[in-house]
Amino acid sequence: MMYSRMLANVLFLDIDSTSLVYYISQSSPLHWSGIFGIMVAVRRKRFLLMYKLGRAVRFSVNPFLPEDTDGFNSFASKPAGEGLSIFFELSVEVVGEVEPTTGFIINVTDIDKSVRKSVVPIFAQRIRTDFRQNKHIGFLDLVELLKSSWGQLSSGFGKVRLSNLCLKLNPFRKVAISSRCLTADSKDLEMVYFSEKFEFAATHKLWNDSFSEQRNLEVFGKCANPTGHGHNYIVEVTIKVPANGDGFYVGDFEKIVDNELIKVVDHKNLNADVTVFSKTNPTVENIAVFAWNKLVDKFGKALLYCVTVWETDKTYSSYYG
């Protein structure tokens, strides 16, 4: 069971059969580019000081044109994408030791060059070919594109190891493949992580009847307002989908989350309208646990991996069951 409240720098604890890994974020929780964090690993009784570096590479493909304009603004998109183009953001995470003479794990410009040289052409060719043949690029096709990208990038960074590729399809939906062990394991790539964000509006009050009124105000502050207060919550649901499986459809996934969770909490007084919170404080931590319990085992062959709830853009909590 893994559970974390993310207010500042601590991200999460990741445990597998061979390693105990602490990830300590050194950046804003909503921004993933730049140095992602320090990873301290205990593996086979050896202590390794390693680092994780993340780089977001943005590019566009116009299926109507034979080729794309390279452009000059990589912050927005490079290739630039003339007219109506398909925009992608590919986040590349690598793990390795810091080179003492440069302070780098790897120069991020090398990641940029590798993605634009080896990955962008894979996407461009597939999109244009299927577009001209009126073929749909489905979820499994996206997985194959990510796997092909992994194959192109995994051997191109020397001693630095590729640990995660995350393709952002829009600001609220992403698909990722990951090697979460300290050594590359092809079995990791048999599962795909699909994430999507949802929203709901609700009111709540934080109060403990065993506390005095003064103690409640000291502990919960404005959140102890007797008539409650509201938030526009954001929920990100992440599932693990078999990479070689079929039958996953975004619409079905959204319908499950909407029916099982969003309709239960949206435009509700959580303390009064949701039975669990009549006795349990509806903190962001407890809402994340509640969301997990509502959604676990609801996705067929896919497994619920993580639920993250944002109470504000500064306060959020993730629950891993």
Secondary structure as a PSIPRED ss2 file (coil, helix, strand):
# PSIPRED VFORMAT (PSIPRED V4.0)

   1 M C   1.000  0.000  0.000
   2 M C   1.000  0.000  0.000
   3 Y E   0.000  0.000  1.000
   4 S E   0.000  0.000  1.000
   5 R E   0.000  0.000  1.000
   6 M E   0.000  0.000  1.000
   7 L C   1.000  0.000  0.000
   8 A C   1.000  0.000  0.000
   9 N C   1.000  0.000  0.000
  10 V E   0.000  0.000  1.000
  11 L E   0.000  0.000  1.000
  12 F E   0.000  0.000  1.000
  13 L E   0.000  0.000  1.000
  14 D E   0.000  0.000  1.000
  15 I E   0.000  0.000  1.000
  16 D C   1.000  0.000  0.000
  17 S C   1.000  0.000  0.000
  18 T C   1.000  0.000  0.000
  19 S C   1.000  0.000  0.000
  20 L E   0.000  0.000  1.000
  21 V E   0.000  0.000  1.000
  22 Y E   0.000  0.000  1.000
  23 Y E   0.000  0.000  1.000
  24 I E   0.000  0.000  1.000
  25 S E   0.000  0.000  1.000
  26 Q C   1.000  0.000  0.000
  27 S C   1.000  0.000  0.000
  28 S C   1.000  0.000  0.000
  29 P C   1.000  0.000  0.000
  30 L C   1.000  0.000  0.000
  31 H C   1.000  0.000  0.000
  32 W C   1.000  0.000  0.000
  33 S C   1.000  0.000  0.000
  34 G E   0.000  0.000  1.000
  35 I E   0.000  0.000  1.000
  36 F E   0.000  0.000  1.000
  37 G E   0.000  0.000  1.000
  38 I E   0.000  0.000  1.000
  39 M E   0.000  0.000  1.000
  40 V E   0.000  0.000  1.000
  41 A E   0.000  0.000  1.000
  42 V E   0.000  0.000  1.000
  43 R E   0.000  0.000  1.000
  44 R C   1.000  0.000  0.000
  45 K C   1.000  0.000  0.000
  46 R E   0.000  0.000  1.000
  47 F E   0.000  0.000  1.000
  48 L E   0.000  0.000  1.000
  49 L E   0.000  0.000  1.000
  50 M E   0.000  0.000  1.000
  51 Y E   0.000  0.000  1.000
  52 K E   0.000  0.000  1.000
  53 L E   0.000  0.000  1.000
  54 G E   0.000  0.000  1.000
  55 R E   0.000  0.000  1.000
  56 A E   0.000  0.000  1.000
  57 V E   0.000  0.000  1.000
  58 R E   0.000  0.000  1.000
  59 F E   0.000  0.000  1.000
  60 S E   0.000  0.000  1.000
  61 V E   0.000  0.000  1.000
  62 N C   1.000  0.000  0.000
  63 P C   1.000  0.000  0.000
  64 F C   1.000  0.000  0.000
  65 L C   1.000  0.000  0.000
  66 P C   1.000  0.000  0.000
  67 E C   1.000  0.000  0.000
  68 D C   1.000  0.000  0.000
  69 T C   1.000  0.000  0.000
  70 D C   1.000  0.000  0.000
  71 G C   1.000  0.000  0.000
  72 F C   1.000  0.000  0.000
  73 N C   1.000  0.000  0.000
  74 S C   1.000  0.000  0.000
  75 F C   1.000  0.000  0.000
  76 A C   1.000  0.000  0.000
  77 S C   1.000  0.000  0.000
  78 K C   1.000  0.000  0.000
  79 P C   1.000  0.000  0.000
  80 A C   1.000  0.000  0.000
  81 G C   1.000  0.000  0.000
  82 E C   1.000  0.000  0.000
  83 G C   1.000  0.000  0.000
  84 L C   1.000  0.000  0.000
  85 S C   1.000  0.000  0.000
  86 I E   0.000  0.000  1.000
  87 F E   0.000  0.000  1.000
  88 F E   0.000  0.000  1.000
  89 E E   0.000  0.000  1.000
  90 L E   0.000  0.000  1.000
  91 S E   0.000  0.000  1.000
  92 V E   0.000  0.000  1.000
  93 E E   0.000  0.000  1.000
  94 V E   0.000  0.000  1.000
  95 V E   0.000  0.000  1.000
  96 G E   0.000  0.000  1.000
  97 E C   1.000  0.000  0.000
  98 V C   1.000  0.000  0.000
  99 E E   0.000  0.000  1.000
 100 P C   1.000  0.000  0.000
 101 T C   1.000  0.000  0.000
 102 T C   1.000  0.000  0.000
 103 G C   1.000  0.000  0.000
 104 F E   0.000  0.000  1.000
 105 I C   1.000  0.000  0.000
 106 I C   1.000  0.000  0.000
 107 N C   1.000  0.000  0.000
 108 V H   0.000  1.000  0.000
 109 T H   0.000  1.000  0.000
 110 D H   0.000  1.000  0.000
 111 I H   0.000  1.000  0.000
 112 D H   0.000  1.000  0.000
 113 K H   0.000  1.000  0.000
 114 S H   0.000  1.000  0.000
 115 V H   0.000  1.000  0.000
 116 R H   0.000  1.000  0.000
 117 K H   0.000  1.000  0.000
 118 S H   0.000  1.000  0.000
 119 V H   0.000  1.000  0.000
 120 V H   0.000  1.000  0.000
 121 P H   0.000  1.000  0.000
 122 I H   0.000  1.000  0.000
 123 F H   0.000  1.000  0.000
 124 A H   0.000  1.000  0.000
 125 Q H   0.000  1.000  0.000
 126 R H   0.000  1.000  0.000
 127 I H   0.000  1.000  0.000
 128 R H   0.000  1.000  0.000
 129 T H   0.000  1.000  0.000
 130 D H   0.000  1.000  0.000
 131 F H   0.000  1.000  0.000
 132 R H   0.000  1.000  0.000
 133 Q C   1.000  0.000  0.000
 134 N C   1.000  0.000  0.000
 135 K C   1.000  0.000  0.000
 136 H C   1.000  0.000  0.000
 137 I C   1.000  0.000  0.000
 138 G C   1.000  0.000  0.000
 139 F H   0.000  1.000  0.000
 140 L H   0.000  1.000  0.000
 141 D H   0.000  1.000  0.000
 142 L H   0.000  1.000  0.000
 143 V H   0.000  1.000  0.000
 144 E H   0.000  1.000  0.000
 145 L H   0.000  1.000  0.000
 146 L H   0.000  1.000  0.000
 147 K H   0.000  1.000  0.000
 148 S H   0.000  1.000  0.000
 149 S H   0.000  1.000  0.000
 150 W H   0.000  1.000  0.000
 151 G H   0.000  1.000  0.000
 152 Q H   0.000  1.000  0.000
 153 L H   0.000  1.000  0.000
 154 S C   1.000  0.000  0.000
 155 S C   1.000  0.000  0.000
 156 G C   1.000  0.000  0.000
 157 F C   1.000  0.000  0.000
 158 G C   1.000  0.000  0.000
 159 K C   1.000  0.000  0.000
 160 V C   1.000  0.000  0.000
 161 R E   0.000  0.000  1.000
 162 L E   0.000  0.000  1.000
 163 S E   0.000  0.000  1.000
 164 N E   0.000  0.000  1.000
 165 L E   0.000  0.000  1.000
 166 C E   0.000  0.000  1.000
 167 L E   0.000  0.000  1.000
 168 K E   0.000  0.000  1.000
 169 L E   0.000  0.000  1.000
 170 N E   0.000  0.000  1.000
 171 P C   1.000  0.000  0.000
 172 F C   1.000  0.000  0.000
 173 R E   0.000  0.000  1.000
 174 K E   0.000  0.000  1.000
 175 V E   0.000  0.000  1.000
 176 A E   0.000  0.000  1.000
 177 I E   0.000  0.000  1.000
 178 S E   0.000  0.000  1.000
 179 S C   1.000  0.000  0.000
 180 R C   1.000  0.000  0.000
 181 C C   1.000  0.000  0.000
 182 L C   1.000  0.000  0.000
 183 T C   1.000  0.000  0.000
 184 A C   1.000  0.000  0.000
 185 D C   1.000  0.000  0.000
 186 S H   0.000  1.000  0.000
 187 K H   0.000  1.000  0.000
 188 D H   0.000  1.000  0.000
 189 L H   0.000  1.000  0.000
 190 E H   0.000  1.000  0.000
 191 M E   0.000  0.000  1.000
 192 V E   0.000  0.000  1.000
 193 Y E   0.000  0.000  1.000
 194 F E   0.000  0.000  1.000
 195 S E   0.000  0.000  1.000
 196 E E   0.000  0.000  1.000
 197 K E   0.000  0.000  1.000
 198 F E   0.000  0.000  1.000
 199 E E   0.000  0.000  1.000
 200 F E   0.000  0.000  1.000
 201 A E   0.000  0.000  1.000
 202 A E   0.000  0.000  1.000
 203 T E   0.000  0.000  1.000
 204 H E   0.000  0.000  1.000
 205 K C   1.000  0.000  0.000
 206 L C   1.000  0.000  0.000
 207 W C   1.000  0.000  0.000
 208 N C   1.000  0.000  0.000
 209 D C   1.000  0.000  0.000
 210 S C   1.000  0.000  0.000
 211 F C   1.000  0.000  0.000
 212 S C   1.000  0.000  0.000
 213 E H   0.000  1.000  0.000
 214 Q H   0.000  1.000  0.000
 215 R H   0.000  1.000  0.000
 216 N H   0.000  1.000  0.000
 217 L H   0.000  1.000  0.000
 218 E H   0.000  1.000  0.000
 219 V H   0.000  1.000  0.000
 220 F H   0.000  1.000  0.000
 221 G H   0.000  1.000  0.000
 222 K H   0.000  1.000  0.000
 223 C H   0.000  1.000  0.000
 224 A H   0.000  1.000  0.000
 225 N C   1.000  0.000  0.000
 226 P C   1.000  0.000  0.000
 227 T C   1.000  0.000  0.000
 228 G C   1.000  0.000  0.000
 229 H E   0.000  0.000  1.000
 230 G E   0.000  0.000  1.000
 231 H E   0.000  0.000  1.000
 232 N E   0.000  0.000  1.000
 233 Y E   0.000  0.000  1.000
 234 I E   0.000  0.000  1.000
 235 V E   0.000  0.000  1.000
 236 E E   0.000  0.000  1.000
 237 V E   0.000  0.000  1.000
 238 T E   0.000  0.000  1.000
 239 I E   0.000  0.000  1.000
 240 K E   0.000  0.000  1.000
 241 V E   0.000  0.000  1.000
 242 P E   0.000  0.000  1.000
 243 A C   1.000  0.000  0.000
 244 N C   1.000  0.000  0.000
 245 G C   1.000  0.000  0.000
 246 D C   1.000  0.000  0.000
 247 G C   1.000  0.000  0.000
 248 F C   1.000  0.000  0.000
 249 Y C   1.000  0.000  0.000
 250 V H   0.000  1.000  0.000
 251 G H   0.000  1.000  0.000
 252 D H   0.000  1.000  0.000
 253 F H   0.000  1.000  0.000
 254 E H   0.000  1.000  0.000
 255 K H   0.000  1.000  0.000
 256 I H   0.000  1.000  0.000
 257 V H   0.000  1.000  0.000
 258 D H   0.000  1.000  0.000
 259 N H   0.000  1.000  0.000
 260 E H   0.000  1.000  0.000
 261 L H   0.000  1.000  0.000
 262 I H   0.000  1.000  0.000
 263 K H   0.000  1.000  0.000
 264 V H   0.000  1.000  0.000
 265 V H   0.000  1.000  0.000
 266 D C   1.000  0.000  0.000
 267 H C   1.000  0.000  0.000
 268 K E   0.000  0.000  1.000
 269 N E   0.000  0.000  1.000
 270 L H   0.000  1.000  0.000
 271 N H   0.000  1.000  0.000
 272 A H   0.000  1.000  0.000
 273 D H   0.000  1.000  0.000
 274 V C   1.000  0.000  0.000
 275 T H   0.000  1.000  0.000
 276 V H   0.000  1.000  0.000
 277 F H   0.000  1.000  0.000
 278 S H   0.000  1.000  0.000
 279 K C   1.000  0.000  0.000
 280 T C   1.000  0.000  0.000
 281 N C   1.000  0.000  0.000
 282 P C   1.000  0.000  0.000
 283 T C   1.000  0.000  0.000
 284 V H   0.000  1.000  0.000
 285 E H   0.000  1.000  0.000
 286 N H   0.000  1.000  0.000
 287 I H   0.000  1.000  0.000
 288 A H   0.000  1.000  0.000
 289 V H   0.000  1.000  0.000
 290 F H   0.000  1.000  0.000
 291 A H   0.000  1.000  0.000
 292 W H   0.000  1.000  0.000
 293 N H   0.000  1.000  0.000
 294 K H   0.000  1.000  0.000
 295 L H   0.000  1.000  0.000
 296 V C   1.000  0.000  0.000
 297 D C   1.000  0.000  0.000
 298 K C   1.000  0.000  0.000
 299 F C   1.000  0.000  0.000
 300 G C   1.000  0.000  0.000
 301 K C   1.000  0.000  0.000
 302 A C   1.000  0.000  0.000
 303 L E   0.000  0.000  1.000
 304 L E   0.000  0.000  1.000
 305 Y E   0.000  0.000  1.000
 306 C E   0.000  0.000  1.000
 307 V E   0.000  0.000  1.000
 308 T E   0.000  0.000  1.000
 309 V E   0.000  0.000  1.000
 310 W E   0.000  0.000  1.000
 311 E C   1.000  0.000  0.000
 312 T C   1.000  0.000  0.000
 313 D C   1.000  0.000  0.000
 314 K C   1.000  0.000  0.000
 315 T C   1.000  0.000  0.000
 316 Y E   0.000  0.000  1.000
 317 S E   0.000  0.000  1.000
 318 S E   0.000  0.000  1.000
 319 Y E   0.000  0.000  1.000
 320 Y C   1.000  0.000  0.000
 321 G C   1.000  0.000  0.000
